[in-house]
Amino acid sequence: MHNNKFNIKSHINLNKSSLNIDPYFITGLTDAEGSFSIMKHKNIRAKYDINIGLRFKITMLVNETELLNMIKPFFKCGTLTIGKNGTINFEVKDIYSLNKYIIPHFCKYPLRGTKHLDFLTFKEAINIINSKKHLTKEGINEIINMSNTMNSYRKLPIEYCPIHTIENNSEYIPINGHYINGFIAGDGCLALNTKDAGFARMSLQISQHKNNKNLLFSIADYFKSSNKIYSHDTHSLQLTLSGIKLWENIVFKHFIEYPLHGSKQIKLNKFFIIREIILKKEYLIKKGKGRIWDPKVKLQIMNIWFPQIMIKYDCIQSKDDDKDEK
């Protein structure tokens, strides 16, 4: 008899090391969901009719509140605020914290995508403020001009990559598994195929703008899957990691060594439970000259992936049991 009830959270290995967030994880998460901004506000009372502020921010959906609550104590600063459209923000705005915690972190654990350029500009702006040059008209104009070249205003090379991501360079820093998990926590998608064709096929998908092509290929190379990158649309590429051999030989081993944090950890844990079922090789039954998925095992996997279906199934089972007793 197949047991259809699973405690998803109990399956996660919550050892001491997995509860501590790694610095590279935060860098990967920032490359995916973070931003460095120069804020400008008109103020007729200000010396030059404008106030300048700097902000480091990570924005995620509210279901990632627990994850952002891990970021705040790591940096020992910042605030959490509820944003629009069901989002939550981790923000650091004060110059002291930006100087003491944020800038040193990203110098030691550098970003690997186009966001690295925004960080460098952000760092220049902080240097201007530290030198008090922002108290002059020239300094204010310099910061304003910087802000007009950041984020969506920046014109990027088609295939940008920071110097520390280029192999055989003296400053080269290999991509780190914790960094990749931070990036996955932000921009990754864990999916399970529940259709008849290819049922229970697991996949990890990461989409990026073509400007971050080199970053995406470095992640693909890490998983030994450089041939699994496809054009997603006119401006973006997608890496899709799927297939039993790839997951069993590389992907699962990666996640065993490097913990994933955030809501995607729950989906990953479901993958591990489903993996155990598949490894038992009892999911196929004979039908004619071939073999098909055992319907009971399929339902068992569906109940793991979609808990709401499990409730309906339990109700059906109880009704059938009542009929049998009568």
N, C-alpha and C positions, 0 to 999 in steps of 0.2 A: 504493500500500500504506500502510495506517495504522500509525503507530508507537504502540505501546501503553505505552511506558515513559517516565516523566516524573520528573525530579528536582524534587520540589515545593519544597524549600528553596532550590534554586539560582535559582528564579524571583523570590524576594523581593529587593527593592531594599534592600540593606543599606548605604546611604550613611551618612555620619557622623551626620547629623541624625536618622535613623531609629533609631540605636542609643541616643541620649540620650532619656531619658524626660521628658516635659513635666510641669511641676507640675500643670497642670489635669487631665492624665491620671490622676494619683494621686488628685486630689479626686474625679473621676468614679468611679474604682475604689472609693474609700472609701464613696461614697454607695451603691454596689452591695453591697460585701462587708465594709465596715469597721464598727467599733463603738467607742464610748467608754463605759467602765464605771468605776463606783466599787465596789471590792471590800471586803467586810467579813468579818473573821475573828475569832471569839471567842478571847480570850487572857486567861486569868485573871491572867497576870503583867503585862499592860498596865495603864496607869493607870486606864482606865475599862472594863477587861475586854474591850476590842475593839481590833483593829488596822484601820486604814483604808489602802487603797491605790488608786491610779488606774492605768488601763490603756487604751492605744490598741492596737487589734488589727485586722488584716486576715486573714480566714480564707478559704482556697481549697482546691480539691482538689490532691493532690500533683503532678498533671501541670502545675501552674502554679508549680512550684518555681523555674524559671528566671525567671519574672516577678517573684516576691517577692525573688529575689536581686538584682533591679534596684532594688527599693524600698529595701532596706537601705542601700546606699551613697548613694542620693539623700538620705535623712534623716541619714546619718552616725551612726546609732545603731540600737538595737533588736536583737532576736534572732529566729532562725527555729527553730521547734519543730514536731515532728511531732505532730499531734493524733489524735483518734479518727476511726474510719470513713474512713481514707484522706485526711485533710486535713493541711494545713500552715499554720502561723500565723506572721505577722510581728507581734511584740509590742514595745511600748515601755512600760516601767513606772517607770523612775526619774524623779524629779521634775525633775532637771537637764535631761534630754533632752526631756521633755515641755514644759518652759518654753522651752528654747532652739530646738527644731526643730519640734515638732508644733503647738503653739499658734500660733506665728507663721505657719506654712504655711497653716493653715485660716482665719486672719484675712485673709491676702493673697489666697488662692485659695479662697473660701468654698464650702461645700456648698450644694446647691440643693434638696434634698428634706427630708423630716421629720427626717433624721439631724442636720440643722443645729441643731435644738432640743437634741438630746443633747450636741452640741459646746458649745453656750452654757452648759448646766448644768455640763458637765465643766470648762469654763473658770472658772466661778464657784467650783467646788470647789478648783481649783488656787490661785485667789486667796486662799481661806481658809487653805490650807496655807502659801502664801508669807508671809502675814501672821502666821503662828504661832498663829492663832486656833484651829486644830485641836488645840492642846494644852490647850484648856479644854473643859469638859463641854458648854458651849453650842455651841462650834464643832463638836465631834464630832456632836452631835445634828443640827446644821444640815446637815452632809454626809450623814448617814444619811437624813434627810428628802429630800434631793436625790436620793439613789440610788433612793428609792421612787417617783420620778416619771420615771425614765429608761427608755429602750428599751421592752420589752414592758409595763412598768407605766404608761407615759405614755398619757394620754387625749388623742387627737389630734383636731383639727378635720377635718371630712370633706375639705376641699379646701385643705390648708395650702400656703402658699408663702412663703419668706423675702422680706423687703422688697426685697433686691437682685435678685430675679428678676422683679419687677413692672415692666413697661414704663412709661415716662413718669414713673417715680419718680427723684428726684435721685440715689439710690444704686444705680440699675439697672446690672447687669453682664450684657451679652449672653451667651448660652450659647456655649461654646467647642467647636470641633471636637475638640480633644484631650480635653476633659472627656467628650464623648459617647463617644469610643473607650475611655476608661477605664471608663465605665459599661457599654459593650458587652462589654469584657473580663471584667467580673464577671457581669452579668445577661443579656447578649445570647445569642442562639442563631442560628447560621448553618445553614440547612438547604437541601438540594437535593432537589427532587421526582424520584424515580426510578421513578415509576409511569408507565404509558403515557400517561394523560391529563395533559397539562401537563408532559411529561418535560423535565428540565433547568431547570425554573423555580426560580430562586434566591429566597431570602427571608431577611430578618433579623427576628427576633422578640424583643421585649422585654416582659416582664410585670412589673407593679407592683401593689402594694396600692392601693386606691382613694384612700387618703389622699395618695398621690403622683400624683394625677391631673394636676395642673398641671405637674409635672416631665415626665411622659410626653407631655403635649401640647406642651411646649416642644421636646422632641426631635422629635416629629412635625412641628411647624412648621418646624424647621430643615431637615428633609428634604422640606418642602412636601407633607406627607402627613397633615394633621390629620384627614382622613376615613378613615384606616386604623386607627383605634383601636376595639377591640371589647371587650365584656364577656367576660372569660375565665371567671369564675365569680362567686359571690356577692360576694366580697371583692376581686377583682382585675380589672385591665384589661390588654389586650394590644395592643401596636403591632406590626403586621405590614407590613414593607416588601417588596413583591414586584412583579413585572412588568418586562418588558424595558425599556420606556421609562424608568421610574423609576430603574432600576439604571444604565442607560447614561447618562442625562442628569444624574443627581444623585448616586446612592450610590457608584458607582465613582469619580467625580471627587472625592468626599469622601475616600475611602480612599487615593487617590493623593496628596492634599495632607497628610492627617493619618495618620501611621503607627499601626497597631494592634500591640499587644504581647501576648505570651502564646500559649497553645495555639490560640486562635481565629485567630491570624495564619496558621496552616497551612491552615485551612479557607478563609480569605479568599483565600489564594494559589491554591488549587484553583479558586475562582470565577474568578479572572483567567485561568487557563489554559483553563477551559471557555468563558469569554467569547471568547477568541481563536478557538476552534473554531467557535462560533456565528456570529461576525462574518464568517467566510469564506463563509457561506451555502452550504456544500456538504454540509450534513447532511440535506437532504431529497432523496428520490428519487421518481420517478413510480410510482404504482401505480393502474392503472385510470384513472379520470378525476381522481384526486386525487394528493396527495403525502404521503409518510410519512417518518418518520425512517429514515435508512440504518442498518440493524442494526449494521454495523461501527462507525459513529460512536457509536451508543448504547453499545456495549460499550467503546469507547475512553473515553467519559465515565464509565461505571461503574467502569472500572479506575482512573481518576484519583481518583474519590470514595471508592472502596472498594479500597485497594491489595491486600487479600487475594484479591480476585476476579482480579486481574491475574495472580497466581501460578498459579491454577487454569487460567486461559486460556492461559498460556505452556505449561503441561504438556500441555494438549489440543492446542495447535498443534504441539508437538514430536512427539506421538504420530501426528498426522495426517501430518507430514512423513516420519516413518519408514515409514508405510503407502505413501506415494507413491513412496518410493525402491524399495520391494519390488515 
